[in-house]
Amino acid sequence: MHNSQDLTGARWRKSSHSGDTGGDCVEVADLTPRIAVRDSENPSAGALTLTPAAFVRGAAENPRG
């Protein structure tokens, strides 16, 4: 994890796995060489930045759907 990245210019997009009914909404931004993830309903709470490998590993360990 990394938390010193400047996210001011990040281009956020809502995850395709986020529902339209609220709750569990996630946004991601490509910060090559890292990926940022944040709560789309509370973006000012901050973001988590991960390496692509850690992002994929976490998604594989915690599947939804």
Backbone as CSV, one residue per row, in Angstrom:
resi,resn,N_x,N_y,N_z,CA_x,CA_y,CA_z,C_x,C_y,C_z
1,MET,0.849,-1.182,0.000,0.000,0.000,0.000,0.885,1.232,0.000
2,HIS,0.330,2.295,-0.495,1.086,3.520,-0.635,0.139,4.669,-0.365
3,ASN,0.581,5.676,0.362,-0.352,6.760,0.672,0.222,8.155,0.466
4,SER,1.375,8.293,-0.213,1.941,9.618,-0.404,1.746,10.126,-1.835
5,GLN,0.947,9.450,-2.641,0.713,9.831,-4.026,-0.224,11.025,-4.101
6,ASP,0.103,11.995,-4.968,-0.770,13.138,-5.204,-1.889,12.696,-6.147
7,LEU,-3.117,12.747,-5.690,-4.258,12.279,-6.482,-5.047,13.423,-7.110
8,THR,-4.493,14.637,-7.074,-5.204,15.807,-7.578,-5.638,15.648,-9.025
9,GLY,-4.761,15.130,-9.880,-5.082,14.999,-11.299,-5.591,13.630,-11.702
10,ALA,-5.922,12.803,-10.742,-6.369,11.434,-11.062,-7.690,11.470,-11.828
11,ARG,-7.811,10.581,-12.805,-9.053,10.440,-13.577,-9.794,9.231,-13.033
12,TRP,-10.809,9.485,-12.243,-11.562,8.433,-11.570,-12.664,7.903,-12.468
13,ARG,-12.919,6.599,-12.362,-14.064,5.988,-13.048,-14.715,5.001,-12.091
14,LYS,-16.016,4.892,-12.193,-16.755,3.996,-11.320,-16.557,2.560,-11.778
15,SER,-16.311,1.687,-10.846,-16.127,0.274,-11.166,-17.379,-0.292,-11.808
16,SER,-17.187,-1.150,-12.798,-18.334,-1.777,-13.462,-19.070,-2.726,-12.525
17,HIS,-18.455,-3.096,-11.410,-19.094,-3.988,-10.438,-19.877,-3.221,-9.373
18,SER,-19.835,-1.891,-9.414,-20.616,-1.095,-8.476,-22.053,-1.036,-8.963
19,GLY,-22.964,-1.194,-8.063,-24.378,-1.176,-8.432,-24.916,0.232,-8.586
20,ASP,-26.102,0.344,-9.142,-26.760,1.634,-9.326,-27.696,1.970,-8.181
21,THR,-27.798,1.100,-7.185,-28.763,1.307,-6.107,-28.116,1.835,-4.830
22,GLY,-26.870,2.286,-4.915,-26.192,2.818,-3.735,-25.468,1.738,-2.955
23,GLY,-24.555,2.141,-2.115,-23.785,1.198,-1.324,-22.741,0.473,-2.150
24,ASP,-21.644,0.133,-1.545,-20.564,-0.614,-2.198,-20.121,0.009,-3.516
25,CYS,-20.108,1.318,-3.612,-19.686,1.988,-4.840,-18.195,2.302,-4.757
26,VAL,-17.475,1.851,-5.761,-16.028,1.998,-5.787,-15.615,2.706,-7.060
27,GLU,-14.645,3.625,-6.932,-14.046,4.262,-8.087,-12.578,3.869,-8.135
28,VAL,-12.049,3.766,-9.343,-10.642,3.430,-9.525,-10.002,4.465,-10.443
29,ALA,-8.686,4.632,-10.270,-7.913,5.530,-11.130,-6.587,4.858,-11.449
30,ASP,-6.183,4.933,-12.709,-4.901,4.393,-13.143,-3.824,5.432,-12.855
31,LEU,-2.920,5.097,-11.959,-1.823,5.993,-11.575,-0.486,5.353,-11.937
32,THR,-0.448,4.629,-13.025,0.723,3.846,-13.404,1.977,4.383,-12.721
33,PRO,2.634,3.566,-11.928,2.551,2.120,-11.823,1.636,1.619,-10.712
34,ARG,0.744,2.436,-10.211,-0.167,2.019,-9.137,-1.613,2.204,-9.572
35,ILE,-2.520,1.633,-8.781,-3.957,1.783,-8.984,-4.532,2.361,-7.699
36,ALA,-5.365,3.383,-7.836,-6.009,3.986,-6.664,-7.458,3.528,-6.607
37,VAL,-7.946,3.321,-5.396,-9.321,2.887,-5.164,-9.911,3.783,-4.079
38,ARG,-11.151,4.228,-4.268,-11.808,5.049,-3.246,-13.307,4.792,-3.254
39,ASP,-13.955,5.205,-2.187,-15.402,5.111,-2.039,-16.018,6.260,-2.838
40,SER,-16.808,5.946,-3.855,-17.377,6.994,-4.703,-18.376,7.871,-3.963
41,GLU,-18.940,7.374,-2.881,-19.900,8.168,-2.114,-19.225,9.032,-1.057
42,ASN,-17.927,8.837,-0.843,-17.193,9.630,0.142,-15.745,9.817,-0.338
43,PRO,-15.537,10.462,-1.486,-14.199,10.586,-2.046,-13.225,11.380,-1.177
44,SER,-13.733,12.262,-0.339,-12.841,13.054,0.517,-12.243,12.233,1.659
45,ALA,-12.718,10.998,1.846,-12.180,10.139,2.907,-10.807,9.589,2.548
46,GLY,-10.382,9.774,1.307,-9.068,9.313,0.893,-9.160,8.109,-0.024
47,ALA,-7.994,7.653,-0.434,-7.923,6.542,-1.374,-6.819,5.587,-0.951
48,LEU,-6.955,4.386,-1.397,-5.965,3.345,-1.177,-5.236,3.155,-2.495
49,THR,-3.902,3.176,-2.488,-3.163,2.920,-3.712,-2.436,1.587,-3.593
50,LEU,-2.514,0.820,-4.666,-1.966,-0.531,-4.688,-1.185,-0.763,-5.971
51,THR,-0.283,-1.738,-5.930,0.338,-2.193,-7.170,-0.718,-2.987,-7.925
52,PRO,-0.604,-3.097,-9.243,-1.573,-3.909,-9.981,-1.644,-5.346,-9.465
53,ALA,-0.513,-5.928,-9.087,-0.517,-7.307,-8.576,-1.318,-7.412,-7.285
54,ALA,-1.157,-6.456,-6.384,-1.906,-6.477,-5.125,-3.399,-6.257,-5.379
55,PHE,-3.732,-5.414,-6.347,-5.121,-5.153,-6.689,-5.792,-6.430,-7.200
56,VAL,-5.140,-7.125,-8.129,-5.687,-8.358,-8.687,-5.766,-9.447,-7.623
57,ARG,-4.730,-9.556,-6.809,-4.727,-10.571,-5.744,-5.891,-10.317,-4.784
58,GLY,-6.103,-9.076,-4.396,-7.203,-8.746,-3.483,-8.559,-9.030,-4.103
59,ALA,-8.706,-8.746,-5.392,-9.959,-9.015,-6.078,-10.220,-10.521,-6.170
60,ALA,-9.163,-11.279,-6.405,-9.307,-12.740,-6.514,-9.657,-13.366,-5.163
61,GLU,-9.119,-12.805,-4.080,-9.364,-13.344,-2.744,-10.723,-12.945,-2.201
62,ASN,-11.318,-11.879,-2.750,-12.595,-11.363,-2.251,-13.580,-11.162,-3.388
63,PRO,-13.938,-12.218,-4.112,-14.852,-12.056,-5.251,-16.251,-11.660,-4.799
64,ARG,-16.928,-10.914,-5.651,-18.312,-10.502,-5.391,-19.149,-10.981,-6.549
65,GLY,-20.402,-11.204,-6.276,-21.305,-11.519,-7.377,-21.700,-12.872,-7.354
